[in-house]
Amino acid sequence: MSGLPDDPWWQVFPALETWVPCGPDLHPVRFQDGRLGLPAHPDAEGELVFAALSGEKACCIEVAAAWRQHADDLRVLALGPRGPSDAVNISWDDIQDFRSRPVSKYARPSGLTPRGGVHSQPMHPGPPAQPGPPARPNPPVRPGPAGSPRFPRMFAGHGTGEPERVQPERLEMLLLLALGPAFQMLLSGLVAAAWSDGGARASDRPRHRPVLEAALTGRLAAAAAPWLGLSPDQVDARLHEGTGWGRLELTASGLRASLPAGWLATVWAGGLAVVDGHLVVAVQRAAWPEATVLAVPEPGSGPVVLNIRADEDASCAGDRAHWEVTDRRAPGAGHGRPGSSGGEAGRP
């Protein structure tokens, strides 16, 4: 259970849709069946090739290229939300403001230069676009002070003399963050999956352990606050390697945890971290809107198996699913997968 479950990790997500200003129009961007789709661009791959040659590209194509380019980029975990209350609000007005600033002639086209190690789900045209987009794709939210959750620190130095060759990558990140909270969580899950057992970057994980553990600690801390009432500085998480789901221990100084990198993709990204007062430590089966998970009611208790179900209205970029327990049982009972209940939970 150190990597990903047999079911694709993204099956805890519903089909998602948001709207992107593309030329004079608003176009939908959709995620469904593990793929990012551009319904208004039937030949998205062809447009990517044309954009690479001409330098002219639609905003939707920029978004898709950035999604592919950053599918295993750990900076996504550093910049993205830690939990439901940690909003990263980037509006399309912010994108336009960023574009309007001077860019060096030496900067490469946004998102179009291949980078080794990027393995994302292929882009596909999807079903035809439906009429009736919202009045705006996302309401404009002006950035707060540099480094605040509203405007990540990565963008604080823009226009202050930093090398302009970094501006295209900053634009790519802004485009991805502007897709809204649900897509931010989804992209974070995509990156985490790439670094989990069986992922494209799993073999590189030891060299990037501190970055992954910082991402794990921050997101577990956001879950531990409602679960145990702990402050972020009372949570310390390490990567779990090997079999079992890991370990949880409540000490005098706080929560000490060992969880696999896959926890970020299968549990946290889908909004499953805390369900009905339980910390979810692993997903055994998932098929939206239902899932079977392994969860711990408190650090001193053994895990239980929960069947959970989400509300089915969380299908746009600003919605978050609410999960409720429909059934519970002891590990090993029913149809749980062999070996899925391994792990430890301790209290001093």
C-alpha positions as CSV (number, residue, x, y, z in Angstrom):
1,M,0.0,0.0,0.0
2,S,3.0,2.3,-0.4
3,G,2.0,3.5,-3.8
4,L,-1.4,3.9,-5.6
5,P,-4.5,1.7,-5.4
6,D,-5.4,-0.6,-8.2
7,D,-8.1,1.9,-9.3
8,P,-6.8,5.1,-10.9
9,W,-6.2,7.7,-8.3
10,W,-8.3,10.3,-10.1
11,Q,-11.5,8.2,-9.8
12,V,-12.2,10.0,-6.5
13,F,-12.8,13.1,-8.6
14,P,-16.0,13.9,-10.5
15,A,-15.8,15.2,-14.1
16,L,-14.7,18.8,-13.7
17,E,-15.2,21.8,-15.9
18,T,-14.1,25.4,-15.8
19,W,-14.1,28.3,-18.3
20,V,-11.2,30.0,-19.8
21,P,-11.1,33.3,-21.8
22,C,-9.8,32.3,-25.2
23,G,-9.6,35.1,-27.7
24,P,-13.0,37.0,-27.6
25,D,-14.8,33.9,-26.2
26,L,-15.0,31.8,-23.1
27,H,-14.1,28.1,-23.7
28,P,-14.6,25.1,-21.4
29,V,-11.7,23.1,-20.0
30,R,-12.7,19.7,-18.8
31,F,-11.2,16.8,-16.9
32,Q,-12.8,13.5,-17.3
33,D,-11.7,9.9,-17.3
34,G,-8.1,10.9,-16.4
35,R,-7.7,13.4,-19.3
36,L,-7.7,17.1,-19.7
37,G,-10.0,18.0,-22.6
38,L,-10.6,21.1,-24.7
39,P,-14.0,20.7,-26.3
40,A,-13.7,24.0,-28.3
41,H,-10.4,22.8,-29.8
42,P,-11.1,19.5,-31.7
43,D,-7.5,19.4,-33.0
44,A,-5.7,20.5,-29.8
45,E,-2.6,18.5,-30.6
46,G,-2.3,20.1,-34.0
47,E,-2.7,23.5,-32.5
48,L,0.1,22.8,-30.1
49,V,2.4,21.9,-33.0
50,F,1.3,25.1,-34.9
51,A,1.9,27.2,-31.8
52,A,5.4,25.7,-31.4
53,L,6.2,26.8,-34.9
54,S,4.5,30.1,-35.1
55,G,4.5,31.3,-31.5
56,E,0.8,32.1,-31.8
57,K,-1.4,30.2,-29.4
58,A,-4.8,30.3,-27.9
59,C,-5.2,30.6,-24.1
60,C,-6.8,27.1,-24.0
61,I,-3.7,25.7,-25.7
62,E,-1.4,27.5,-23.3
63,V,-3.3,25.9,-20.4
64,A,-3.1,22.4,-21.9
65,A,0.6,22.8,-22.6
66,A,1.3,24.1,-19.1
67,W,-0.7,21.2,-17.6
68,R,1.5,18.8,-19.5
69,Q,4.7,20.7,-18.8
70,H,4.1,20.7,-15.0
71,A,2.6,17.3,-14.5
72,D,5.5,16.2,-12.3
73,D,6.7,19.6,-11.1
74,L,7.1,19.7,-7.3
75,R,6.7,23.5,-7.4
76,V,3.0,22.8,-7.8
77,L,2.9,21.2,-4.3
78,A,4.9,24.2,-3.0
79,L,2.6,26.8,-4.4
80,G,-0.8,25.0,-4.4
81,P,-3.4,24.9,-1.6
82,R,-2.8,22.9,1.6
83,G,-6.4,22.4,2.3
84,P,-9.9,23.8,1.8
85,S,-9.2,27.0,3.8
86,D,-5.9,27.7,2.1
87,A,-7.2,29.5,-1.0
88,V,-4.8,30.4,-3.9
89,N,-6.9,32.9,-5.8
90,I,-5.6,33.9,-9.2
91,S,-8.0,35.7,-11.5
92,W,-7.8,36.0,-15.3
93,D,-7.3,39.7,-14.7
94,D,-4.1,38.8,-12.9
95,I,-3.1,36.8,-15.9
96,Q,-3.7,39.8,-18.2
97,D,-1.8,42.0,-15.9
98,F,1.1,39.6,-16.0
99,R,1.1,39.4,-19.8
100,S,1.1,43.2,-20.1
101,R,4.5,43.5,-18.5
102,P,7.7,43.4,-20.6
103,V,9.2,40.0,-21.4
104,S,12.7,39.5,-22.6
105,K,13.2,38.4,-26.2
106,Y,15.2,35.5,-24.9
107,A,12.3,34.0,-23.1
108,R,11.1,30.8,-24.6
109,P,7.4,30.3,-25.6
110,S,5.2,29.4,-22.8
111,G,4.8,25.7,-22.2
112,L,6.1,24.6,-25.5
113,T,9.7,23.4,-24.9
114,P,9.8,19.7,-23.9
115,R,11.3,18.8,-20.6
116,G,12.5,15.4,-19.7
117,G,10.5,13.4,-17.2
118,V,7.1,14.9,-17.8
119,H,4.5,12.2,-18.2
120,S,0.9,13.4,-18.1
121,Q,-2.4,12.1,-19.4
122,P,-2.9,12.8,-23.1
123,M,-5.0,15.7,-24.1
124,H,-8.2,14.9,-26.1
125,P,-10.8,16.9,-27.8
126,G,-13.7,15.8,-25.7
127,P,-17.4,16.3,-26.5
128,P,-18.6,19.4,-28.3
129,A,-18.7,22.6,-26.3
130,Q,-22.1,23.4,-24.8
131,P,-23.6,26.9,-24.9
132,G,-24.2,28.9,-21.9
133,P,-20.9,29.8,-20.2
134,P,-21.0,31.8,-17.0
135,A,-20.7,35.5,-17.2
136,R,-17.0,35.2,-16.1
137,P,-14.8,32.1,-15.9
138,N,-13.7,33.2,-12.4
139,P,-14.5,36.4,-10.5
140,P,-11.5,38.7,-10.4
141,V,-9.7,38.6,-7.1
142,R,-6.9,41.1,-6.8
143,P,-3.7,39.7,-5.4
144,G,-2.9,40.4,-1.8
145,P,0.6,41.2,-0.3
146,A,3.5,39.3,-1.8
147,G,3.8,35.8,-0.4
148,S,0.2,35.7,0.9
149,P,-2.1,32.8,0.0
150,R,-3.8,35.0,-2.6
151,F,-0.6,35.6,-4.6
152,P,2.1,33.0,-4.1
153,R,5.7,34.0,-3.3
154,M,6.9,32.7,-6.7
155,F,5.3,35.7,-8.4
156,A,6.2,38.3,-5.9
157,G,9.5,39.3,-7.6
158,H,8.0,39.7,-11.1
159,G,9.0,43.1,-12.5
160,T,11.6,43.7,-9.8
161,G,14.7,43.0,-11.9
162,E,14.8,39.2,-11.7
163,P,15.9,37.4,-14.9
164,E,13.1,37.6,-17.4
165,R,13.8,34.1,-18.7
166,V,11.8,32.8,-15.7
167,Q,8.6,34.8,-16.7
168,P,7.2,32.1,-19.1
169,E,7.3,29.5,-16.3
170,R,5.6,31.9,-14.0
171,L,2.9,32.5,-16.6
172,E,2.4,28.8,-16.9
173,M,1.9,28.4,-13.1
174,L,-0.5,31.4,-13.0
175,L,-2.5,29.9,-15.8
176,L,-2.8,26.6,-13.9
177,L,-3.7,28.3,-10.6
178,A,-6.4,30.4,-12.4
179,L,-8.3,27.2,-13.3
180,G,-9.7,27.3,-9.7
181,P,-9.5,25.3,-6.5
182,A,-10.8,21.9,-7.8
183,F,-8.3,21.9,-10.7
184,Q,-5.5,23.1,-8.3
185,M,-6.2,20.0,-6.1
186,L,-6.4,17.8,-9.2
187,L,-3.1,19.0,-10.5
188,S,-1.5,18.5,-7.1
189,G,-2.7,15.0,-7.1
190,L,-1.3,14.5,-10.6
191,V,2.1,15.6,-9.4
192,A,2.0,13.5,-6.3
193,A,1.0,10.4,-8.3
194,A,4.1,11.0,-10.6
195,W,6.3,10.7,-7.5
196,S,4.5,7.8,-5.9
197,D,5.4,4.1,-6.3
198,G,4.7,3.2,-9.9
199,G,4.8,6.9,-11.0
200,A,7.0,8.3,-13.7
201,R,9.3,10.0,-11.1
202,A,9.3,7.3,-8.4
203,S,12.9,6.4,-8.9
204,D,13.9,10.1,-8.3
205,R,12.0,10.3,-5.0
206,P,15.0,9.8,-2.6
207,R,16.8,12.9,-4.0
208,H,13.7,15.0,-3.5
209,R,12.6,13.6,-0.1
210,P,12.8,17.0,1.8
211,V,10.5,18.7,-0.7
212,L,8.0,15.9,-0.7
213,E,8.0,15.6,3.1
214,A,7.4,19.4,3.4
215,A,4.4,19.0,1.1
216,L,3.1,16.0,3.1
217,T,3.5,17.8,6.4
218,G,1.7,20.9,5.3
219,R,-1.3,19.0,4.0
220,L,-1.5,16.6,6.9
221,A,-1.3,19.6,9.3
222,A,-4.3,21.2,7.5
223,A,-6.2,17.9,8.1
224,A,-5.0,17.5,11.7
225,A,-6.4,20.9,12.7
226,P,-10.1,19.8,12.4
227,W,-9.3,16.2,13.3
228,L,-7.3,16.7,16.5
229,G,-7.3,20.4,17.1
230,L,-3.5,20.7,16.5
231,S,-1.7,23.7,15.2
232,P,0.6,23.3,12.1
233,D,3.8,23.3,14.2
234,Q,2.6,20.3,16.1
235,V,2.6,18.1,13.0
236,D,5.6,16.3,11.6
237,A,5.3,13.9,8.6
238,R,7.8,11.6,6.9
239,L,7.5,9.5,3.8
240,H,6.6,5.9,4.4
241,E,8.4,3.4,2.2
242,G,7.4,-0.3,1.9
243,T,4.2,-2.2,2.7
244,G,1.3,-1.0,4.8
245,W,-0.3,2.5,5.0
246,G,2.3,3.9,7.4
247,R,2.2,5.0,11.0
248,L,0.5,7.6,13.2
249,E,1.6,8.5,16.7
250,L,0.4,11.2,19.1
251,T,3.2,12.4,21.4
252,A,3.5,15.1,23.9
253,S,4.7,17.5,21.2
254,G,2.1,16.6,18.6
255,L,1.3,14.2,15.8
256,R,4.1,12.2,14.2
257,A,3.2,10.5,11.0
258,S,4.7,8.3,8.3
259,L,2.6,8.2,5.1
260,P,3.3,7.2,1.5
261,A,3.6,9.9,-1.2
262,G,0.6,8.3,-2.8
263,W,-1.5,9.6,0.2
264,L,-1.3,13.1,-1.4
265,A,-2.8,11.8,-4.6
266,T,-5.3,9.2,-3.5
267,V,-6.6,10.8,-0.3
268,W,-5.7,14.4,0.2
269,A,-6.2,15.7,-3.4
270,G,-9.7,14.2,-3.6
271,G,-10.8,15.9,-0.3
272,L,-10.8,12.6,1.6
273,A,-8.4,13.5,4.4
274,V,-10.9,13.7,7.2
275,V,-14.3,12.0,6.9
276,D,-16.7,11.7,9.8
277,G,-14.0,12.4,12.4
278,H,-11.6,9.8,10.9
279,L,-8.3,10.5,9.2
280,V,-8.3,8.5,5.9
281,V,-4.9,6.8,5.4
282,A,-5.6,4.8,2.3
283,V,-8.1,4.3,-0.5
284,Q,-9.0,0.7,-1.3
285,R,-11.5,1.3,-4.1
286,A,-12.8,4.4,-5.8
287,A,-15.4,5.1,-8.4
288,W,-17.0,8.6,-8.1
289,P,-19.2,9.3,-6.2
290,E,-18.3,6.3,-4.0
291,A,-15.1,5.0,-2.4
292,T,-14.0,2.5,0.2
293,V,-11.2,3.8,2.4
294,L,-9.1,2.8,5.4
295,A,-9.4,5.4,8.2
296,V,-8.3,5.9,11.7
297,P,-10.7,7.5,14.3
298,E,-7.8,8.6,16.5
299,P,-4.0,8.0,16.7
300,G,-4.4,5.4,19.4
301,S,-7.0,3.3,17.5
302,G,-6.7,0.7,14.8
303,P,-8.0,1.5,11.3
304,V,-11.5,0.7,10.1
305,V,-12.9,0.3,6.6
306,L,-15.4,3.0,5.6
307,N,-17.7,3.0,2.6
308,I,-18.2,6.7,1.8
309,R,-20.2,8.6,-0.8
310,A,-19.8,12.2,-2.0
311,D,-22.5,14.7,-3.0
312,E,-22.7,14.8,-6.7
313,D,-22.9,18.6,-7.2
314,A,-19.1,19.2,-7.1
315,S,-18.5,19.4,-10.8
316,C,-17.2,22.9,-11.3
317,A,-13.9,24.5,-10.5
318,G,-15.1,26.2,-7.2
319,D,-16.9,23.2,-5.7
320,R,-15.6,20.8,-3.1
321,A,-17.2,17.4,-2.5
322,H,-18.6,16.5,0.9
323,W,-18.1,12.9,1.8
324,E,-20.4,10.9,4.1
325,V,-20.0,7.4,5.6
326,T,-22.6,4.9,4.4
327,D,-21.1,1.8,6.0
328,R,-18.2,0.7,8.2
329,R,-16.5,-2.5,9.1
330,A,-13.3,-4.0,10.6
331,P,-10.3,-4.5,8.3
332,G,-10.4,-7.9,6.6
333,A,-14.2,-8.1,6.6
334,G,-16.1,-8.0,3.4
335,H,-14.2,-7.4,0.2
336,G,-11.2,-5.3,1.3
337,R,-8.1,-6.0,-0.7
338,P,-5.3,-8.2,0.8
339,G,-2.7,-6.3,2.7
340,S,-4.6,-3.0,2.5
341,S,-5.0,-2.7,6.3
342,G,-1.3,-2.8,7.2
343,G,0.1,0.0,9.3
344,E,0.3,1.3,12.8
345,A,-1.4,3.8,15.0
346,G,0.0,4.6,18.4
347,R,-0.4,6.8,21.5
348,P,2.2,7.2,24.2
